[in-house]
Amino acid sequence: MRIKFFPIIVLFVFLSVKIIPQNIVVDKIEPPNWWTGMKWNKVQLMIYGANLKNISAQFNSDNISIEKVTLPENTDYAFIDIVISEELLPGSYQLTLSNINSERQINYEIKPRENSIGNHRGFNQTDVIYLIVPDRFVNGDLTNDKVEGYNDKFDPDDPIARHGGDISGMISKLDYLNELGITTIWSTPLIENNTKVSYHGYGATDLYNIDARFGTKDLYKKYVEEAHKRGLKIIYDHVSNHISINHPWMKNLPMNNWINGSTENHLNTRHDKMSYADIHRDSSTIVNLNTGWFTDYMPDINQKNPFVEKYLIQNMIWWLEFTGLDGIREDTYPYTDQVFLSRFNEAILNEYPNLNIVGEVWDGNPSFLSYFQKNSSFNTEFNSNLPVVTDFGLRDIIADYASGKTGLYKIYQTLAMDFLFADPYSLLVFVDNHDIARLMYLTKGDLQKAKNVLTMILTLRGIPQLLYAIEIGMAGAEDHGRIRSNFPGGFPGDDRDAFTLNGRTTNENELFGYLQNLLIVRKNNPGLSNGNMIQFPPYDNVYIYFKIYGDKLYLVAINDNDIEKPIHISDYQSHFEEKKTGNDLMSSILFPVDQNTILNIPPNGSKIFLFE
């Protein structure tokens, strides 16, 4: 009886499955909305759901036309290319999806563009960028320290766990940064990172959502708006290269080639970034760079897939339009497909011509760095369209100077290689960031050496960037968790508040006051940022360079000796013709100038003069 009965059950089950209608399910659409009046008016909608096989699509407006419906093998996804007419009015429009079994209506909003005055302003050498790791800056909202459904450990005593800093905390310190003299803020990513060791933000699990432990999308928008009210600009830290292993895509890939490799079988990046400029390279080296996983927990996204390319470009445009952001910092730049990045940069800058983009190229050799900047004479295959590159070449030499490994001559030599760059004035200049040892750790607490470094960063060519808490000389340690230490006074239970005069130590106030004064001098003297730079080989451990700005001559001198050193104006007489007065800008002391003038540079110190 069992033998006869068993086939009947199987047949019954089989027949039952066949007659159940396969109703269309839609869980999510990305991008979640779009806008009227955009240059990017051909939008690709990514539909997440179930039973999307053989669907057709239609909008209830002739001004939103369906250009194409792409149905991948995975029927949990569909891609709908739409064209938004210039005549379309803002509003909520109905998208109808249908197949032989069912029909589903979804409301899709096309919003009016907001007033863009004060938005998308970009950044340049007149700016000073302040880099924040939000989790370690200020905890402004204690209620989001632990959020249900987010399992990464919250433990303020663990250097690699969550500490509770958030967007509310950053908003609360905008006035502080404004008064310090900062013009632009770059924070590490704030998008959802529902994965382990994710406080830094570089393991995305949702590219359209702010991590709930930082706040909400609307709060992030408010943060940008509040910054703009104070004249501050905001840079978005963007990652095209990889996602987290815990991104929902990894459990259900939209397409087989959505990522490079698989969890079980993938290349690991070998970091041979110089291969791009290597005329002897084997093609396999570039394949490794472009397709290797950054870590086993960070799957490599396949930007050669045209659907991935469009997704990433639209995602960035969406955040820019939604918030009014001013710039982009593109993470792990050399590990991403370079042709894609060229098109990405072109699309973004076409939509927002005043915006600026800096690419993180972590290599200390200027000849390799120069390959990545737009209009490079070394990249003959295509134009990168990347305006700004991180100047790790200069950074490494300045760090060696700060730590006592080398003298000032190496800095001169590195800047002498600026002929390699299409635009050396559009390089990001820094000594430390969230990945490398802090300035005061390098100088072993030497305040004078730190002041000299800050003077150079803020007066050499390029766009200066400062790491949060550099103004109080935070030293940290070599490991990432302690490089990204908490700002004292930003967290419950802190025994002092280093955001205030009384909460800082004597040495902290000395460095803070020096940097604040330096930033004021820089702001009030545009020639220090925009002037044409002329440098002289260091002599007797004194490095001198000029900034020429119209009829103004700025002289910066760095003395790396334990004794005071004189500078004789007569040695540079051709530059001082018709100059009658000098101004020691850091102390606001005016003095007459002639061929017999001698400038005294203090031991292990620096001076900035203006001559007119």
C-alpha positions as CSV (number, residue, x, y, z in Angstrom):
1,M,0.0,0.0,0.0
2,R,2.8,2.4,0.7
3,I,4.2,1.8,-2.8
4,K,0.9,2.6,-4.4
5,F,0.1,5.5,-2.1
6,F,3.5,7.3,-2.4
7,P,3.2,8.2,-6.1
8,I,-0.3,9.6,-5.5
9,I,1.1,12.0,-2.8
10,V,3.9,13.1,-5.0
11,L,1.6,13.7,-7.9
12,F,-0.8,15.7,-5.7
13,V,2.0,17.9,-4.4
14,F,3.3,18.5,-7.9
15,L,0.0,19.4,-9.2
16,S,-0.6,21.7,-6.2
17,V,2.6,23.6,-6.8
18,K,1.8,24.1,-10.5
19,I,-1.6,25.7,-9.8
20,I,-0.5,28.2,-7.2
21,P,-0.4,31.7,-8.9
22,Q,3.1,33.2,-8.9
23,N,2.2,36.7,-7.7
24,I,4.7,39.5,-8.3
25,V,6.4,40.6,-5.0
26,V,8.2,43.9,-4.8
27,D,10.3,44.5,-1.6
28,K,12.3,47.5,-2.7
29,I,13.3,49.8,-5.6
30,E,16.6,51.5,-5.9
31,P,17.1,54.4,-6.3
32,P,14.2,55.1,-4.0
33,N,13.2,58.2,-6.0
34,W,14.6,60.6,-8.6
35,W,14.2,64.3,-9.5
36,T,13.0,66.5,-12.3
37,G,15.5,68.6,-14.2
38,M,18.4,66.3,-13.9
39,K,21.0,65.8,-16.7
40,W,21.0,62.1,-15.6
41,N,17.4,61.6,-16.8
42,K,17.9,58.0,-18.0
43,V,17.5,56.1,-14.7
44,Q,17.8,52.4,-14.2
45,L,15.5,51.1,-11.5
46,M,16.6,48.0,-9.7
47,I,13.6,46.0,-8.4
48,Y,14.0,43.6,-5.5
49,G,11.3,41.1,-4.9
50,A,10.1,37.7,-6.1
51,N,8.4,36.1,-9.1
52,L,9.7,38.8,-11.5
53,K,10.0,36.5,-14.4
54,N,8.5,37.7,-17.7
55,I,7.2,41.0,-16.2
56,S,6.4,44.0,-18.3
57,A,6.4,47.6,-16.9
58,Q,4.4,50.8,-17.5
59,F,4.1,54.2,-15.9
60,N,0.9,56.1,-15.7
61,S,2.5,59.1,-17.4
62,D,3.6,59.6,-21.0
63,N,6.5,61.7,-19.6
64,I,8.1,58.6,-18.0
65,S,8.9,56.2,-20.8
66,I,10.1,52.6,-20.4
67,E,13.2,52.2,-22.5
68,K,14.0,48.6,-21.5
69,V,13.2,45.8,-19.1
70,T,16.0,43.5,-18.2
71,L,15.2,40.2,-16.5
72,P,18.3,38.4,-15.2
73,E,18.3,34.7,-14.5
74,N,17.6,35.4,-10.8
75,T,13.9,36.2,-10.9
76,D,14.1,38.0,-7.6
77,Y,15.4,41.0,-9.5
78,A,14.5,43.1,-12.5
79,F,16.0,46.2,-14.0
80,I,13.8,48.8,-15.7
81,D,15.4,51.6,-17.7
82,I,13.3,54.7,-17.8
83,V,13.6,58.1,-19.4
84,I,12.2,61.1,-17.5
85,S,11.0,63.9,-19.9
86,E,11.8,67.5,-19.3
87,E,8.1,68.1,-19.3
88,L,7.4,65.8,-16.3
89,L,6.1,67.6,-13.2
90,P,7.2,66.5,-9.7
91,G,4.8,64.0,-8.1
92,S,4.1,60.4,-7.2
93,Y,3.7,58.2,-10.3
94,Q,2.4,54.7,-10.5
95,L,4.6,52.0,-11.9
96,T,2.7,48.9,-12.9
97,L,4.5,45.6,-13.2
98,S,2.6,42.7,-14.7
99,N,3.0,39.1,-15.9
100,I,0.7,36.3,-16.9
101,N,-0.3,35.6,-13.3
102,S,-0.5,38.9,-11.5
103,E,-0.2,42.7,-11.5
104,R,1.5,45.0,-9.0
105,Q,1.3,48.8,-8.7
106,I,4.1,50.7,-7.0
107,N,4.2,54.4,-6.3
108,Y,7.5,56.0,-7.4
109,E,8.2,59.6,-6.5
110,I,9.9,62.1,-8.8
111,K,10.8,65.1,-6.6
112,P,11.4,68.7,-7.5
113,R,15.1,69.7,-7.2
114,E,15.8,71.9,-4.2
115,N,17.5,75.3,-4.4
116,S,21.1,74.5,-5.1
117,I,22.6,77.8,-3.9
118,G,25.2,76.9,-1.4
119,N,25.3,73.2,-2.4
120,H,27.8,71.2,-4.5
121,R,30.5,73.9,-4.1
122,G,33.5,71.6,-4.4
123,F,36.8,72.1,-2.6
124,N,40.2,73.5,-3.6
125,Q,43.5,74.7,-2.3
126,T,41.8,77.6,-0.4
127,D,40.1,75.0,1.8
128,V,41.2,73.1,4.8
129,I,39.8,69.6,5.2
130,Y,39.1,68.0,8.6
131,L,38.9,64.3,8.6
132,I,36.5,62.7,11.2
133,V,35.9,59.1,12.2
134,P,32.3,59.6,13.4
135,D,32.3,56.7,15.8
136,R,35.2,58.2,17.6
137,F,34.4,61.9,17.5
138,V,31.3,62.8,19.6
139,N,28.5,60.7,20.9
140,G,25.6,63.1,20.5
141,D,22.7,60.6,20.9
142,L,23.0,57.9,23.5
143,T,19.8,56.2,22.4
144,N,21.4,54.8,19.2
145,D,24.5,53.3,20.8
146,K,22.8,49.9,20.6
147,V,20.2,49.2,18.0
148,E,18.1,46.1,17.6
149,G,19.2,44.1,14.6
150,Y,22.7,45.5,14.6
151,N,25.0,43.0,16.2
152,D,28.5,44.6,16.0
153,K,29.8,44.9,19.5
154,F,29.3,48.2,21.4
155,D,32.2,48.5,23.9
156,P,33.9,51.9,24.5
157,D,36.9,50.2,26.0
158,D,37.6,48.0,23.0
159,P,39.6,49.8,20.4
160,I,38.0,47.9,17.5
161,A,34.4,48.0,18.8
162,R,31.7,50.6,18.4
163,H,32.1,53.6,20.7
164,G,28.9,55.5,20.0
165,G,30.0,58.6,18.0
166,D,27.3,59.7,15.6
167,I,25.8,62.4,13.3
168,S,24.3,64.3,16.2
169,G,27.7,64.5,17.7
170,M,29.2,65.9,14.5
171,I,26.4,68.5,14.3
172,S,27.1,69.6,17.8
173,K,30.7,70.5,17.0
174,L,30.2,72.4,13.7
175,D,30.6,75.7,15.5
176,Y,33.8,74.4,17.2
177,L,35.3,73.5,13.8
178,N,34.2,76.8,12.3
179,E,35.9,78.7,15.1
180,L,39.0,76.6,14.7
181,G,39.2,77.6,11.0
182,I,38.2,74.5,9.2
183,T,36.3,75.0,5.9
184,T,35.5,71.4,4.9
185,I,34.7,68.2,6.7
186,W,35.3,64.7,5.4
187,S,34.0,61.9,7.5
188,T,34.5,58.2,7.0
189,P,31.4,56.5,5.6
190,L,28.1,56.7,7.4
191,I,26.1,54.3,5.3
192,E,24.8,51.0,6.9
193,N,27.6,48.6,8.0
194,N,25.7,45.8,9.6
195,T,28.7,43.6,9.9
196,K,31.5,42.9,12.3
197,V,34.3,45.4,13.1
198,S,32.3,48.0,11.2
199,Y,32.8,51.2,13.2
200,H,35.0,52.7,10.4
201,G,32.2,52.4,7.8
202,Y,34.0,50.7,4.9
203,G,31.9,47.5,4.9
204,A,28.6,48.5,3.4
205,T,25.5,46.4,3.8
206,D,23.1,49.0,2.3
207,L,24.3,51.7,-0.1
208,Y,21.1,53.7,0.2
209,N,20.8,53.8,4.0
210,I,22.5,55.6,6.9
211,D,23.6,53.2,9.7
212,A,21.1,53.5,12.5
213,R,23.8,53.8,15.0
214,F,24.9,57.0,13.4
215,G,21.4,58.3,12.7
216,T,19.1,58.5,9.8
217,K,19.1,59.8,6.2
218,D,17.2,62.9,7.2
219,L,19.6,63.6,10.0
220,Y,22.5,63.3,7.6
221,K,20.8,65.7,5.3
222,K,20.3,68.1,8.3
223,Y,24.0,67.7,9.1
224,V,24.9,68.9,5.6
225,E,22.4,71.7,5.8
226,E,23.7,72.9,9.2
227,A,27.3,72.8,7.9
228,H,26.3,74.9,4.9
229,K,24.6,77.4,7.2
230,R,28.1,78.0,8.7
231,G,29.9,78.1,5.4
232,L,31.3,74.7,5.9
233,K,31.5,72.1,3.1
234,I,31.0,68.3,3.3
235,I,32.8,65.5,1.5
236,Y,31.2,62.1,1.1
237,D,33.5,59.1,1.5
238,H,32.5,56.7,-1.3
239,V,33.5,53.1,-1.9
240,S,33.0,51.6,-5.4
241,N,35.5,48.8,-4.9
242,H,33.8,46.5,-2.3
243,I,31.0,45.8,0.0
244,S,30.7,43.7,3.2
245,I,30.4,39.9,3.1
246,N,27.2,40.5,5.0
247,H,25.5,42.6,2.3
248,P,22.2,41.0,1.4
249,W,23.5,40.7,-2.2
250,M,25.9,38.0,-1.0
251,K,23.0,35.7,0.0
252,N,21.2,36.3,-3.3
253,L,23.3,37.8,-6.1
254,P,21.3,39.8,-8.7
255,M,23.6,38.3,-11.4
256,N,26.3,35.7,-11.4
257,N,28.9,38.3,-12.3
258,W,27.7,41.0,-9.9
259,I,30.9,40.5,-7.9
260,N,34.3,39.2,-8.9
261,G,34.8,35.6,-7.8
262,S,32.8,34.0,-5.0
263,T,33.1,33.6,-1.2
264,E,34.7,30.2,-1.8
265,N,36.9,31.1,-4.8
266,H,38.3,34.5,-5.3
267,L,41.6,36.4,-5.8
268,N,43.0,38.4,-3.0
269,T,44.4,41.9,-3.9
270,R,48.2,42.0,-3.9
271,H,48.4,45.9,-3.9
272,D,50.7,46.2,-6.9
273,K,49.4,49.6,-7.7
274,M,52.5,50.6,-9.7
275,S,51.4,48.1,-12.4
276,Y,49.2,50.6,-14.1
277,A,52.2,52.7,-15.1
278,D,54.5,49.7,-15.6
279,I,55.3,49.4,-19.4
280,H,56.6,45.9,-18.7
281,R,53.5,44.7,-16.8
282,D,51.7,41.4,-17.5
283,S,47.9,41.8,-17.9
284,S,47.3,39.4,-15.0
285,T,48.6,42.0,-12.6
286,I,45.9,44.4,-13.5
287,V,43.3,41.7,-13.3
288,N,44.4,41.0,-9.7
289,L,44.2,44.7,-8.8
290,N,40.7,45.1,-10.4
291,T,39.1,41.9,-9.3
292,G,40.9,40.8,-6.1
293,W,39.0,41.0,-2.8
294,F,40.4,43.7,-0.5
295,T,39.9,41.3,2.3
296,D,38.1,38.0,2.6
297,Y,35.3,40.0,4.4
298,M,35.1,42.6,1.6
299,P,33.8,41.1,-1.7
300,D,35.0,42.9,-4.8
301,I,32.2,44.5,-6.9
302,N,32.4,43.9,-10.6
303,Q,32.2,47.4,-12.2
304,K,32.6,45.9,-15.7
305,N,29.0,44.7,-15.3
306,P,27.1,47.6,-16.9
307,F,24.3,47.2,-14.4
308,V,26.7,47.5,-11.5
309,E,28.3,50.6,-13.1
310,K,25.0,52.3,-13.5
311,Y,23.9,51.3,-9.9
312,L,27.1,52.9,-8.4
313,I,26.9,56.1,-10.4
314,Q,23.2,56.6,-9.7
315,N,23.8,55.8,-6.0
316,M,26.4,58.6,-5.8
317,I,24.2,61.1,-7.7
318,W,21.3,60.2,-5.4
319,W,23.3,61.1,-2.2
320,L,24.6,64.3,-3.8
321,E,21.1,65.4,-4.8
322,F,19.4,64.3,-1.6
323,T,21.8,66.1,0.7
324,G,23.6,68.9,-1.3
325,L,27.1,67.5,-0.7
326,D,30.1,69.3,-1.9
327,G,32.7,66.7,-2.8
328,I,33.6,63.0,-2.9
329,R,36.6,61.1,-1.5
330,E,36.8,57.8,-3.5
331,D,38.2,55.0,-1.3
332,T,40.7,52.3,-2.5
333,Y,41.0,54.0,-5.9
334,P,43.6,51.8,-7.6
335,Y,41.7,48.6,-6.8
336,T,38.6,49.6,-8.8
337,D,38.2,49.2,-12.5
338,Q,39.9,52.3,-13.9
339,V,37.7,52.7,-17.0
340,F,34.6,52.6,-14.8
341,L,36.1,55.2,-12.5
342,S,36.8,57.5,-15.4
343,R,33.1,57.2,-16.5
344,F,32.0,57.6,-12.9
345,N,34.0,60.8,-12.4
346,E,32.8,62.2,-15.8
347,A,29.2,61.5,-15.0
348,I,29.4,63.1,-11.5
349,L,31.2,66.2,-12.7
350,N,28.9,66.5,-15.7
351,E,25.9,66.7,-13.3
352,Y,27.7,68.8,-10.7
353,P,30.4,70.9,-12.5
354,N,31.5,72.7,-9.3
355,L,32.0,69.5,-7.3
356,N,35.4,68.0,-6.6
357,I,36.6,64.4,-6.3
358,V,39.7,63.1,-4.5
359,G,40.9,59.6,-5.1
360,E,42.8,57.6,-2.4
361,V,45.9,56.3,-4.1
362,W,48.1,54.9,-1.3
363,D,51.6,55.0,-2.9
364,G,54.6,57.0,-1.9
365,N,56.1,57.3,-5.4
366,P,55.1,60.5,-7.2
367,S,55.6,59.0,-10.6
368,F,53.0,56.3,-9.9
369,L,50.6,58.8,-8.2
370,S,50.7,61.1,-11.2
371,Y,49.3,58.4,-13.4
372,F,45.9,58.6,-11.7
373,Q,45.3,62.4,-12.0
374,K,43.2,63.7,-14.9
375,N,45.2,64.8,-18.0
376,S,48.2,62.8,-16.9
377,S,50.8,62.5,-19.7
378,F,51.6,59.0,-18.4
379,N,48.1,57.5,-18.9
380,T,47.8,57.1,-22.7
381,E,44.9,54.7,-22.6
382,F,42.2,57.0,-21.2
383,N,41.6,60.2,-19.1
384,S,41.0,59.3,-15.5
385,N,38.8,62.5,-15.1
386,L,40.0,62.5,-11.4
387,P,40.8,66.1,-10.3
388,V,42.6,65.4,-7.0
389,V,44.9,62.6,-5.8
390,T,46.1,61.9,-2.3
391,D,49.8,63.0,-2.1
392,F,51.2,60.0,-0.2
393,G,54.6,60.8,-1.8
394,L,54.9,64.1,0.0
395,R,53.2,62.7,3.1
396,D,55.7,59.9,3.5
397,I,58.6,62.3,3.4
398,I,57.0,64.8,5.8
399,A,56.3,61.9,8.2
400,D,60.0,60.9,8.0
401,Y,60.9,64.5,8.8
402,A,58.5,64.5,11.7
403,S,60.0,61.3,13.1
404,G,63.5,62.5,12.6
405,K,64.4,59.9,9.9
406,T,65.2,62.6,7.3
407,G,65.8,66.3,7.1
408,L,64.2,69.1,5.1
409,Y,66.1,68.3,1.9
410,K,64.0,65.3,1.1
411,I,60.9,67.5,1.2
412,Y,62.5,69.8,-1.3
413,Q,63.5,66.9,-3.5
414,T,59.9,65.4,-3.5
415,L,58.4,68.8,-4.4
416,A,60.9,69.1,-7.2
417,M,59.2,66.1,-8.8
418,D,56.0,68.0,-9.2
419,F,56.7,68.2,-13.0
420,L,55.2,64.7,-13.1
421,F,51.7,65.9,-12.2
422,A,49.2,67.5,-14.5
423,D,48.2,69.8,-11.7
424,P,50.4,69.6,-8.5
425,Y,48.3,72.3,-6.9
426,S,45.3,69.9,-6.9
427,L,46.9,67.3,-4.6
428,L,45.7,66.4,-1.1
429,V,48.5,67.3,1.3
430,F,48.6,65.7,4.8
431,V,50.8,64.0,7.3
432,D,48.3,61.7,9.0
433,N,44.8,60.2,8.4
434,H,42.6,57.5,9.8
435,D,44.9,54.7,8.5
436,I,48.4,55.9,9.4
437,A,50.3,57.1,12.5
438,R,49.3,60.5,13.9
439,L,51.6,63.5,13.8
440,M,52.3,63.7,17.5
441,Y,53.1,60.0,17.6
442,L,55.6,60.6,14.8
443,T,57.3,63.5,16.6
444,K,57.3,61.7,19.9
445,G,55.6,64.7,21.6
446,D,57.9,67.3,20.0
447,L,55.6,70.4,19.8
448,Q,58.0,72.5,17.8
449,K,58.5,69.8,15.2
450,A,54.7,69.4,15.0
451,K,54.3,73.1,14.5
452,N,56.8,73.0,11.6
453,V,54.9,70.2,10.0
454,L,51.6,72.0,10.3
455,T,53.1,75.2,8.9
456,M,54.2,73.3,5.8
457,I,51.0,71.4,5.3
458,L,49.0,74.7,5.3
459,T,51.4,76.7,3.2
460,L,52.9,74.4,0.6
461,R,51.1,73.8,-2.7
462,G,48.0,71.6,-2.7
463,I,44.8,71.1,-0.6
464,P,45.6,70.5,3.1
465,Q,43.9,67.8,5.2
466,L,44.0,67.5,9.0
467,L,43.0,64.5,11.0
468,Y,40.5,65.1,13.9
469,A,42.2,65.9,17.2
470,I,45.5,66.9,15.5
471,E,44.7,70.4,17.0
472,I,45.2,69.0,20.5
473,G,48.2,66.8,19.5
474,M,46.5,63.4,20.1
475,A,49.2,60.8,19.7
476,G,47.3,57.5,19.5
477,A,49.4,54.5,18.6
478,E,50.3,52.5,15.5
479,D,47.2,50.2,15.3
480,H,44.0,51.5,13.7
481,G,41.9,51.2,16.8
482,R,44.1,53.7,18.7
483,I,44.9,55.9,15.7
484,R,41.1,56.4,15.7
485,S,41.0,57.1,19.5
486,N,38.0,59.0,21.0
487,F,38.2,62.7,21.1
488,P,38.4,63.6,24.9
489,G,35.2,65.2,25.9
490,G,33.0,63.7,23.2
491,F,31.8,60.7,25.2
492,P,29.9,59.9,28.5
493,G,32.3,59.5,31.4
494,D,35.2,61.4,29.9
495,D,37.2,63.1,32.7
496,R,37.8,66.2,30.6
497,D,36.5,68.1,27.6
498,A,39.4,68.9,25.2
499,F,36.9,70.8,23.0
500,T,37.2,73.6,25.5
501,L,40.1,75.8,26.7
502,N,39.8,74.7,30.3
503,G,39.6,71.1,29.3
504,R,42.9,71.0,27.5
505,T,46.4,70.7,28.9
506,T,48.9,73.4,28.6
507,N,50.6,71.7,25.7
508,E,47.3,71.0,24.0
509,N,46.3,74.7,24.3
510,E,49.7,75.7,22.9
511,L,49.3,73.5,19.8
512,F,45.6,74.4,19.4
513,G,46.4,78.2,19.6
514,Y,49.2,77.8,17.1
515,L,47.1,75.9,14.6
516,Q,44.1,78.3,15.0
517,N,46.3,81.3,14.4
518,L,47.9,79.6,11.4
519,L,44.4,78.9,9.9
520,I,43.4,82.5,10.5
521,V,46.6,83.7,8.8
522,R,45.9,81.4,5.9
523,K,42.3,82.5,5.5
524,N,43.3,86.2,5.6
525,N,46.1,85.7,3.1
526,P,44.8,83.9,0.0
527,G,48.3,84.0,-1.5
528,L,49.3,81.3,0.9
529,S,46.9,78.9,-0.7
530,N,46.6,80.3,-4.3
531,G,50.0,81.7,-4.8
532,N,52.6,80.3,-7.2
533,M,55.2,78.4,-5.3
534,I,59.0,78.9,-5.6
535,Q,61.3,76.8,-3.5
536,F,65.0,76.9,-2.7
537,P,67.3,74.0,-1.8
538,P,67.6,73.8,2.0
539,Y,70.9,75.3,3.2
540,D,72.3,74.8,6.6
541,N,69.1,72.9,7.6
542,V,66.9,75.9,6.7
543,Y,64.1,75.4,4.1
544,I,62.8,78.5,2.3
545,Y,60.0,78.8,-0.2
546,F,58.0,81.7,-1.6
547,K,54.4,82.1,-2.6
548,I,53.9,84.8,-5.3
549,Y,50.4,86.3,-5.5
550,G,50.1,89.4,-7.7
551,D,52.4,92.0,-6.2
552,K,52.5,90.1,-2.8
553,L,55.5,87.9,-1.8
554,Y,55.1,85.4,1.0
555,L,58.2,83.8,2.5
556,V,58.0,80.7,4.6
557,A,61.1,79.5,6.5
558,I,61.5,76.3,8.4
559,N,64.6,76.1,10.7
560,D,65.6,72.6,11.6
561,N,68.5,73.7,13.9
562,D,68.7,74.0,17.6
563,I,69.9,77.6,17.2
564,E,68.4,80.7,15.6
565,K,69.3,81.1,12.0
566,P,69.4,84.4,10.0
567,I,68.0,84.9,6.4
568,H,69.6,87.7,4.5
569,I,67.2,89.4,2.1
570,S,70.1,90.3,-0.1
571,D,70.4,86.7,-1.0
572,Y,67.0,86.9,-2.8
573,Q,67.3,90.5,-3.9
574,S,65.7,90.0,-7.3
575,H,62.4,89.0,-5.6
576,F,62.4,92.0,-3.2
577,E,62.7,94.9,-5.7
578,E,60.1,97.5,-4.8
579,K,59.2,95.7,-1.6
580,K,59.1,98.2,1.2
581,T,57.4,96.6,4.2
582,G,57.4,93.1,5.8
583,N,54.8,91.5,8.1
584,D,55.6,88.6,10.4
585,L,52.1,87.2,9.9
586,M,51.9,84.9,12.9
587,S,52.7,87.7,15.3
588,S,51.4,90.6,13.2
589,I,54.6,92.6,13.5
590,L,55.3,95.1,10.7
591,F,58.8,96.2,9.8
592,P,60.6,98.1,7.0
593,V,62.5,96.2,4.3
594,D,65.7,97.0,2.4
595,Q,68.6,95.0,1.0
596,N,70.2,94.9,4.5
597,T,67.2,93.3,6.2
598,I,67.9,90.1,8.1
599,L,65.1,87.8,9.2
600,N,65.8,85.7,12.3
601,I,64.2,82.2,12.3
602,P,63.8,80.7,15.8
603,P,65.5,77.4,16.8
604,N,63.5,74.4,15.5
605,G,60.8,76.9,14.4
606,S,59.1,78.5,11.4
607,K,58.1,81.9,10.2
608,I,55.7,83.2,7.6
609,F,56.3,86.7,6.2
610,L,54.4,88.9,3.8
611,F,56.3,91.5,1.8
612,E,54.7,94.3,-0.2
